[in-house]
């Protein structure tokens, strides 16, 4: 993250940037054969030393010991690299490169090889309690899919890259949760509940910027939990229910008005009956009651005239 990097540089704590590069190595199979041959030769020399005189025995023992030491040194340089795991090669505290090629490889036997997993990982953040943009307390959690892209940055730029990703994930989730309201309430604004895809994209972008100093790549982020905090959950539920009832009533009234208008227009066009304004008002009132009522209406048959 640019702000994070600038803050580190201002504090005078910026580490020396070391980018990943391939290490020098040779195929390990031939070196394995050579090492085993030298070990066997050293043992054979020491065993044959007993058949010679004192001077020859001493020379053969020393020669066998040297051959054994050389064979052990060669064998020590062998490194088995499995798929999904790389080895950072370090010589006397200095970075010498990274081995990503799977198989048995051989490097300088005096180097220190640090294994770093490059597999894709899932990491779920803790359930966080945050105030959203409207000040309402909410509970939120996210799962992050990530992998190590630059092994040199992962080892040398931060102290512990796994813990670094964990802390930065919680920080990014808190920041995103406090930047948007939980619910837009029909305003059309971006909200956590109504715009999950856009929110996760912004969370991924922010988290990518935050963990980039550690050589980590964010593959995907998803919100796994999003709800109001228990202390306001019931109140917010009643508010949502009231908003839903109001919205449903509005749709019912709009439909009922359209049906009444259509009925009056059809009666007028076909000349079924002529109604004055007072009777039209009564008819509209009766139709609206029938169409907008939650319960079934009781029919009343008028046995008199239209005006009685």
N, C-alpha and C positions, 0 to 999 in steps of 0.2 A: 504494500500500500504506500502511495507516495507520501502521505502525511506521516506514516510510521517511519519510513526511511529518512525523511527530513528531520524528524525528532531525534532519531539516533545520531545522525550526523551533527546536529547542533550540540548534542551532549558530548560529542567527542568519543563516542563508543562504537563507531561504525567498524565492523570487522573487515578484514581484507577479503575481497570477493574472490572466491575460487570457483571457477566453473568446471563442470564435468568434462573430462577428456579420456580417450581410451588409454589404458595402461599397456605397457609392453609385456607380452607373454608369448610363449611358444606352446605348441601342442604337448600335452603332458604324457601321452602314451609312450613316446620314445624315451622321455626322461625317466619314466617309471621303469622301463626295461633297463636303462642304464644304471639307475640307482640300485635295483635289485641285483644286477650283475656285479656291481662294485661291492655291495654288502656280502654277496656270496664269495667273491674273490678275497675280501679281507678275512672272512672266517676261514677260508681254505688256507690262506697264508699263515695264519696263526696256528692252525691245526698241523700244517706241514713243518712248522718251526721245530717241533719236538724231534724230528728225525735228523737234525743236523747238529753240528757242534755248537759250542757256546757262542762264538762270535756270529756265526750264521743264524743261530736261533734268535739272538737279540735283534739282528738286522731284520729278519723276517717278521718278528713280532711288531717292531716299530713300523715296518712297511704295511703289515696287515691292519694295524691300528689306524694309520693314515688313510688307507683305502676305505676302512669302515666309516671313519669320520666323514670322508668325502661322499660316500654313498648315503649316509644319514642326512648330510646337508642337502644333497640333491632331492631326496625324498621329502624333506621338509618344505621344499619349494612347490610341491604339488598342491593344487587347489581345485576342488570339485565345485563347479558352478552349476547349480540346478536352474531350470527355467523359472522365471519369476523372482529370482534372487541374484543380485550383483554383489561384487566384492570391491571395496575401496582399498587400494594399495597405498600404504603409507610407509615411508622409509625415514627413520630417525625424526619423526614428527613432521615430515614434509609430504604433501600430497603428490603421488606419482601417477595417478590415473585410476580408472574404474574398469573392471572386467565384467562385461555383460554377455560374452559369448558362452553359451552352455557347453558343458563337457568338462573333461579333465584338462586343466591348463597348468603351466609351470611358469612361475615368476621368480624373481630374486628371493632366495630363501631367507634373507635377512630382513625382508619387509614384513610389516604387520598388515594382515588382511582383515578388513571389517566388513561383515556381511550386512547388506541392506536389502530389505524386501521391496521389490518393485511391483508386487501384486496389487490388484484393486482391493480397497478396504471399505467396509461399511462402518460408520461411526455415528451413533445416535447421541444427541446432546441431552443433557439433563432437562427435566421439566422445569421451565423457568416461569417465574411470576413477574410480569411486566405491566406497566401502564401503557395503554395504547395512546394514539394521538389525541383522543378525547378525554384522556385521564381515567378511563375505566380499567380496573385490574383484570388482566387476562392470564391464562396459562398457555404456554406455547412450548413446543419441542420440535426438533427437526432431525432428519437423518442425512448424513453427508457421505457421498461416495467419492473417494479420492485415491490418488496414487503418487508415489515419489517419481518425479520426472528428472530431477537433477540431484544425483547422490552426493555430489560435493557440497552443494548448498545445504542439503538436509543435515549433513554431519558437521559442517564448519560454520554455517551462518547462524544457526540457533543452537541452544543448549540441548534440547530434546524435541525433535520435530513432531513426534506423536502428541506430546503434551501441548506443544505450540498450536497444533491444529485444533485440539480440544478447546483451548482457551479462546482462540480466535473465532471458532464456531459459535460459542456462547455469546461472545461480544457482538458478532454480526447479527445473530438472531435477536438479541436485545435491541440493537439499533433499528433493525427493520420493523420489529413489533411496535416500537415507540414512535415510528415515523408515519404510521397509517392507522386509521380507525378500524375497529373490529368489524363494524357493519356500516355501510353507506347510507342505510335507511332511505333508499330510493333517490338519493341525491345524485347518483351517477359517478361519484368520486371513487378513486381507487381504494379498496378496502381489503383487509386480510381474508375475510370469509368469502366475498363475492369474486375476488380476482386472484385465485390461488396460483394460476400459471404465471401471471405477471409478477406476483410477489416472489415466487421461487426463482424466477429468472433474475430479479434484482438481488436476491439473497446470494445466488451463485456468483454474480458479477462482483459483489462486495467481498465475498469470502475469497474469491480468486485473487483479488488485489491484496487482501490481508495476508494470505499464506504464500504469496509468490516469493518473498525472501527466503523461505525454507525449501525452495525447489519442489513444491507440491502443486499438483494439478487437480482441480476440482472437476469431477466428471458429472455429478448431478447432486442436487439438493431437493429434499421434499419435506414439507411440514407433516409431522406425524400426529401432532396434537394441537388443537386450537379451540379454546373454550373460555367463557367467562370464569373468573374466580368464584369459588363457592359462595362468598359473602354477598355477591350481587347477582348470582346466576338466576335465582327465582324472580327477582325484580326485572331483570332484563328479559326473561322468558315471558312474563306478563306483558311487558312492553311490546315484544315481538308479536305476541298473540293479538294484542289490541290493534297493532298496525295491520296484521293480516285480516282481522275482522273488518276494519275500516276499508281496506282495499277491496275485499270481497263485496261489501255493501255498495261501494261505489260502482263496481262492475255490474251488480244486479240492478241498481237504479238506472244506469246508462242503458242497459238492455231493455228494462221495462218501459222507459220513456220512448225508445225506438219502436217498441211493439204497440204502444198506445197511439203514437203518431201514425203508424202504418194502418191501424184499425180505423182511425178517424178518416184517413185519406181514402181507404177502400170503401167505407160506408158512403162517403160523399161522392166518389166517382160512380159507384153503381146505383146510387139513389135508393138505397134500401130504406132509409128513414131520414127524416129531416129533424135535426136537433137544434134548439136555440142554445145560446151561450151558457145558460144556467144548467141545461141538461148535459151539455158537453162536459162542463166542469164536474158534474156528478158522475158521469161515466168515466172520466179520467181518474177521479178519486177512487172509484170502485175498482177499476182495473189495476191501479197502482197498489192498492191494498192486497189484491189477489196475487199479483206478480211478485211483490216484495215481501210478503209474509213468510215467516219461517215455518209456520204450521199450515195444515190444510184448512181452507176456508169452507164455511157452511153455505150452501146455496139457499137463497130465499126466492121463492116464486111469487111474482107480483100478479095477482088475479084481477087487479083493477086495470085502469087505463095507464097510459104512460105517465100521466101527471098526478096519479093518486097512489 
